[in-house]
């Protein structure tokens, strides 16, 4: 896969700083034996998974459950995602990694690379992460948090969960970050013509990712989210945060996206949103992201939930997305003291039943500013509301109101107020 050279280099660096155990496995029994040994041997572990078909339905879910003293990393390398096939047979979850019991887990890292996860299911116990679930400690104990969670070079097809994360579920404090890189969600099969989709009964049809509010940056790179379905929010992806001291926060520290495609995903929650992605974060950055033909109640392509501080978007496109209420392409929830900057993006032929066929944005306070520069926002439709291309309420809390700057945009119909555009 594209990231393999980097991964090998990273492993070499990691291996040079501490003694480590290495396991080579070629069937499910050997795989589980390696995980069982690794979860309590007190040293960093690497498991190399040989090419082959791994019948997880027959052998049972692969599990790694670390005790309190296991302050060490786990790395799993598949030979290649096209040749290492882990199959849940639509009966069981495939791989579950749990380090929540580890105390002072500053040495914990979890990395999974280069495998295909297919037909996994989490039917209720457990309910989250049909293919892959990773959890680290999330308490407010006087402890060091885990360092990194990385999932790379892998493919996820035909996975389901009754809870969150049809294919992937990650909930972790990781001070160096949670990274999803070089992944594919969904496969097209020609005969018969079908899309092997991922589906969640909760949030995140393809993936659900949550990181510690004050500890964990989250990054997505080079990923295809296709044909995901969520009964909740985030047809392709749901990402948010958590904090034990403020359980209602639900915001990640920062979330970044680069080279991501969201195509034909669907959120079915009539009080939720984000057909392609639903994001709760303090800071959001997007570069070279595509949202095409996604559907949701609010934010057909993308919904960013309230209480964000900064949104920056460049070189990103929205087309053919639909919202039953507002924000056919994108919906942004109301908040104070923030900066909203969109530059060199395209919003074309998106549809909302309510306001903002292309964009629906809310913000407030004299310290806030919306900067909309050099965008094509054209041919969008607001069927029963206003602002075919752009609707912005820049005084959503009835405070002083936010400044709004429009410059060099190709835009036909917009409704911005009540504070006048600069």
PEMOBEL-V754384 format. One record per residue. N is the residue number from 1. PHI is phi in degrees with one decimal (none if undefined). OMEGA is omega in radians with two decimals (NA if undefined). Layout:
N_PHI_OMEGA / N_PHI_OMEGA
This chain:
1_none_-3.02 / 2_-62.9_-3.02 / 3_-93.7_-2.97 / 4_-63.3_-3.12 / 5_-61.9_3.10 / 6_-64.3_-3.11 / 7_-61.9_3.12 / 8_-61.3_3.11 / 9_-63.2_3.13 / 10_-62.8_3.13 / 11_-62.8_-3.14 / 12_-63.4_3.11 / 13_-65.2_-3.13 / 14_-61.1_-3.10 / 15_-67.4_-3.07 / 16_-82.7_-3.04 / 17_-103.0_-3.13 / 18_-158.2_3.03 / 19_-65.3_-3.05 / 20_-148.1_3.06 / 21_-104.1_3.14 / 22_-124.1_3.14 / 23_-124.0_3.04 / 24_-113.3_-3.03 / 25_-125.1_-3.12 / 26_-139.0_3.05 / 27_-154.3_-3.08 / 28_-60.6_-3.13 / 29_-63.3_3.10 / 30_-65.3_3.13 / 31_-61.1_-3.13 / 32_-66.9_3.09 / 33_-60.4_3.11 / 34_-63.9_3.12 / 35_-64.0_-3.13 / 36_-64.2_3.08 / 37_-67.5_-3.06 / 38_-64.2_-3.02 / 39_-69.2_-3.10 / 40_-143.4_-3.12 / 41_-93.5_3.02 / 42_72.7_3.11 / 43_-144.5_3.09 / 44_-61.1_-3.06 / 45_-127.4_3.02 / 46_-123.8_3.09 / 47_-115.2_3.09 / 48_-97.3_-3.04 / 49_-105.9_-3.09 / 50_-74.2_3.08 / 51_-59.0_3.12 / 52_154.6_3.08 / 53_-99.2_-3.07 / 54_-107.9_-3.09 / 55_-83.8_-3.08 / 56_-74.2_3.10 / 57_-61.0_-3.13 / 58_-76.5_-3.04 / 59_-93.0_-3.08 / 60_102.2_-3.11 / 61_-54.7_3.05 / 62_-76.2_-3.07 / 63_-133.2_3.02 / 64_-133.4_-3.10 / 65_-126.3_-3.01 / 66_-82.6_3.03 / 67_-77.6_-3.03 / 68_-58.9_-3.03 / 69_-90.0_-3.00 / 70_-86.2_-3.13 / 71_-90.5_-3.06 / 72_-150.7_-3.04 / 73_-91.5_3.06 / 74_-130.1_3.07 / 75_-125.5_3.11 / 76_-119.3_3.12 / 77_-110.3_2.93 / 78_-83.4_3.13 / 79_-62.5_3.11 / 80_-173.4_-3.08 / 81_-66.5_3.13 / 82_-82.9_-3.07 / 83_-120.1_3.07 / 84_-103.2_-3.05 / 85_-116.3_3.04 / 86_-101.9_-3.00 / 87_-119.9_3.13 / 88_-88.3_3.09 / 89_59.6_-3.08 / 90_55.8_-3.12 / 91_-126.2_-3.02 / 92_-139.1_2.92 / 93_-64.3_-3.03 / 94_-93.3_-3.06 / 95_-140.9_-3.13 / 96_-130.4_-3.11 / 97_-119.8_-3.01 / 98_-134.3_3.07 / 99_-118.9_-3.05 / 100_-66.2_-3.13 / 101_-86.5_-3.08 / 102_-70.3_3.13 / 103_-99.7_-3.11 / 104_51.8_-2.93 / 105_-93.6_3.12 / 106_-67.0_3.10 / 107_-97.2_-3.09 / 108_-79.8_2.95 / 109_-139.8_-3.11 / 110_-132.0_-3.11 / 111_-135.2_-3.09 / 112_-132.8_-3.02 / 113_-137.1_2.76 / 114_64.4_3.06 / 115_-141.7_2.97 / 116_-104.0_3.08 / 117_-110.8_-3.09 / 118_-134.9_3.03 / 119_59.6_3.00 / 120_-83.6_3.09 / 121_-146.0_3.04 / 122_-111.2_-2.91 / 123_-84.0_3.13 / 124_153.4_3.05 / 125_-137.6_0.07 / 126_-80.2_-3.11 / 127_-104.8_-3.00 / 128_-108.6_3.03 / 129_72.6_-3.11 / 130_-62.8_-3.13 / 131_-100.9_-2.99 / 132_-138.9_3.08 / 133_-127.7_3.12 / 134_-130.0_3.10 / 135_-134.6_3.02 / 136_-120.2_-3.13 / 137_-57.7_3.13 / 138_-130.1_-3.11 / 139_-79.7_3.09 / 140_-98.2_3.10 / 141_-73.6_3.07 / 142_-74.2_-3.01 / 143_-141.7_2.94 / 144_-83.3_3.14 / 145_-87.4_3.10 / 146_-55.8_-3.03 / 147_-85.6_-2.99 / 148_-155.4_2.94 / 149_-125.0_-3.09 / 150_-136.2_3.03 / 151_-121.2_-3.04 / 152_-144.2_2.97 / 153_61.4_-3.00 / 154_-127.6_-3.09 / 155_-130.8_-3.04 / 156_-134.2_-3.05 / 157_-134.6_2.95 / 158_65.6_-3.13 / 159_-100.2_-3.11 / 160_-139.8_3.04 / 161_-144.5_3.07 / 162_-75.7_3.08 / 163_-102.2_-3.08 / 164_-92.6_3.06 / 165_73.8_-3.14 / 166_-54.9_3.10 / 167_-106.0_-3.01 / 168_-121.7_3.06 / 169_-130.8_3.09 / 170_-129.1_3.06 / 171_-139.3_-2.94 / 172_-155.7_2.76 / 173_-85.0_3.12 / 174_-147.3_-2.95 / 175_-66.7_3.07 / 176_-91.4_2.99 / 177_123.0_2.96 / 178_-110.2_-3.07 / 179_-125.0_2.95 / 180_-115.1_-2.96 / 181_-143.5_3.03 / 182_60.1_-3.09 / 183_-125.2_3.04 / 184_-130.2_3.06 / 185_-115.5_3.13 / 186_102.8_3.12 / 187_-133.8_3.07 / 188_-95.5_3.09 / 189_-114.6_-3.01 / 190_-76.8_-3.03 / 191_-132.6_-0.09 / 192_-73.9_-3.10 / 193_-73.1_-3.12 / 194_-142.2_3.02 / 195_-115.3_-3.09 / 196_-85.8_-2.95 / 197_-90.0_2.99 / 198_-108.2_-3.01 / 199_-147.1_3.13 / 200_-123.2_3.01 / 201_-76.6_3.05 / 202_-109.5_-3.10 / 203_-102.7_3.07 / 204_79.8_-3.13 / 205_-58.7_3.06 / 206_-87.3_-3.07 / 207_-147.7_2.97 / 208_-122.7_-3.11 / 209_-131.5_3.10 / 210_-131.2_3.13 / 211_-125.1_3.12 / 212_-57.9_-3.06 / 213_-56.1_-3.04 / 214_-102.7_-2.99 / 215_-125.5_-2.78 / 216_-128.4_2.92 / 217_-73.1_-3.12 / 218_-126.0_-3.10 / 219_-135.6_3.08 / 220_-122.8_-3.08 / 221_-147.4_3.00 / 222_56.9_-3.08 / 223_-132.3_2.98 / 224_-110.4_3.00 / 225_-106.6_-3.08 / 226_-119.1_2.92 / 227_59.6_3.07 / 228_-78.5_3.09 / 229_-130.6_3.04 / 230_-126.8_2.99 / 231_-65.1_3.05 / 232_-91.6_-3.11 / 233_-97.2_3.10 / 234_74.7_-3.12 / 235_-58.9_3.06 / 236_-90.8_-3.00 / 237_-147.7_2.94 / 238_-122.0_-3.14 / 239_-135.6_-3.12 / 240_-157.1_3.13 / 241_-130.3_3.08 / 242_-152.4_3.09 / 243_-153.8_-3.05 / 244_-60.6_-3.12 / 245_-75.7_3.13 / 246_-132.5_-3.02 / 247_-58.8_-3.10 / 248_-87.5_-3.05 / 249_-64.7_3.10 / 250_51.7_3.11 / 251_-124.3_2.99 / 252_-77.8_3.10 / 253_-65.0_3.11 / 254_-151.9_3.12 / 255_-133.6_3.12 / 256_-125.7_-3.13 / 257_-131.1_3.03 / 258_-143.3_3.08 / 259_58.3_-3.12 / 260_-121.5_3.05 / 261_-119.4_3.02 / 262_-114.6_-3.05 / 263_-130.1_2.97 / 264_59.4_3.03 / 265_-94.8_-3.03 / 266_-145.4_2.97 / 267_-106.2_-3.08 / 268_-104.4_-3.12 / 269_-83.2_-3.11 / 270_-73.2_3.04 / 271_-115.6_-3.11 / 272_-117.0_-3.13 / 273_176.3_3.13 / 274_77.7_3.13 / 275_-60.7_3.05 / 276_-81.7_-3.11 / 277_-144.6_3.04 / 278_-119.3_-2.96 / 279_-126.7_2.97 / 280_-118.6_-3.05 / 281_-157.5_3.04 / 282_-72.0_-3.11 / 283_-128.0_3.13 / 284_-128.5_3.09 / 285_-129.6_3.12 / 286_-132.8_3.08 / 287_-143.9_3.08 / 288_60.3_3.12 / 289_-123.4_3.13 / 290_-120.4_3.07 / 291_-120.4_-3.03 / 292_-131.9_2.98 / 293_59.5_3.05 / 294_-95.5_-3.03 / 295_-137.1_3.08 / 296_-160.5_3.03 / 297_-64.2_3.13 / 298_-131.8_-3.10 / 299_67.5_-3.08 / 300_-55.1_3.07 / 301_-86.8_-3.01 / 302_-144.7_2.94 / 303_-120.4_2.98 / 304_-110.6_-3.01 / 305_-74.4_-3.11 / 306_-59.3_3.08 / 307_75.2_2.99 / 308_-87.8_3.09 / 309_-107.3_-3.04 / 310_-144.4_3.01 / 311_-127.8_3.08 / 312_-127.0_-3.10 / 313_-135.9_3.09 / 314_-137.0_2.98 / 315_53.5_-3.05 / 316_-121.6_-3.06 / 317_-127.8_3.09 / 318_-129.8_3.07 / 319_-151.4_3.07 / 320_72.5_3.12 / 321_-84.3_-3.08 / 322_-136.6_3.07 / 323_-126.1_3.11 / 324_-70.5_3.06 / 325_-113.9_-3.03 / 326_-116.6_3.07 / 327_74.3_3.14 / 328_-57.7_3.08 / 329_-84.8_-2.99 / 330_-151.6_3.06 / 331_-126.9_-3.10 / 332_-124.6_-3.07 / 333_-74.4_-3.03 / 334_-71.8_3.08 / 335_-161.5_3.13 / 336_-98.7_2.88 / 337_50.0_-3.02 / 338_-142.5_3.11 / 339_-128.3_-3.13 / 340_-118.1_-3.07 / 341_-128.6_3.07 / 342_-124.6_-3.03 / 343_-138.0_3.05 / 344_61.3_3.11 / 345_-116.7_3.11 / 346_-127.7_3.02 / 347_-123.5_-3.01 / 348_-139.9_3.04 / 349_57.3_2.94 / 350_-95.8_-3.03 / 351_-134.0_3.00 / 352_-125.1_3.05 / 353_-71.7_3.11 / 354_-99.5_-3.08 / 355_-84.3_3.00 / 356_72.3_3.10 / 357_-60.7_3.09 / 358_-88.5_-3.14 / 359_-130.7_3.00 / 360_-127.7_-2.99 / 361_-130.9_3.07 / 362_-131.9_3.06 / 363_-161.9_-3.10 / 364_-162.2_3.08 / 365_93.6_-3.12 / 366_-68.5_3.11 / 367_-87.5_-3.12 / 368_-97.7_3.10 / 369_-149.7_3.00 / 370_-110.6_-3.11 / 371_-121.5_-3.06 / 372_-121.5_-2.97 / 373_-125.3_2.92 / 374_57.7_3.14 / 375_-108.1_2.93 / 376_-102.7_-3.13 / 377_-126.5_-2.84 / 378_-148.7_3.01 / 379_73.1_3.09 / 380_-89.3_-3.04 / 381_-134.9_2.97 / 382_-110.4_-2.90 / 383_-68.2_-3.10 / 384_-127.2_3.13 / 385_-122.4_3.11 / 386_-127.3_3.14 / 387_73.2_3.13 / 388_-52.7_-3.11 / 389_-92.8_-3.08 / 390_-149.4_2.96 / 391_-121.2_3.11 / 392_-134.7_2.96 / 393_-100.0_-3.08 / 394_-97.6_3.02 / 395_-146.1_-2.94 / 396_-72.2_3.08 / 397_-105.5_-3.09 / 398_57.6_3.04 / 399_-91.7_-3.10 / 400_-70.5_3.14 / 401_102.6_-3.07 / 402_-106.4_3.05 / 403_-75.8_3.12 / 404_-131.9_3.14 / 405_-118.6_3.02 / 406_-115.0_-3.14 / 407_-145.9_2.98 / 408_56.2_3.07 / 409_-102.3_2.96 / 410_-93.9_-3.03 / 411_-137.9_-3.04 / 412_-101.2_-3.02 / 413_-133.5_3.10 / 414_-141.6_3.12 / 415_-131.8_-3.10 / 416_-124.8_3.12 / 417_171.9_0.10 / 418_-83.5_3.12 / 419_-81.5_-3.04 / 420_-65.1_3.09 / 421_-71.9_3.09 / 422_-78.3_NA
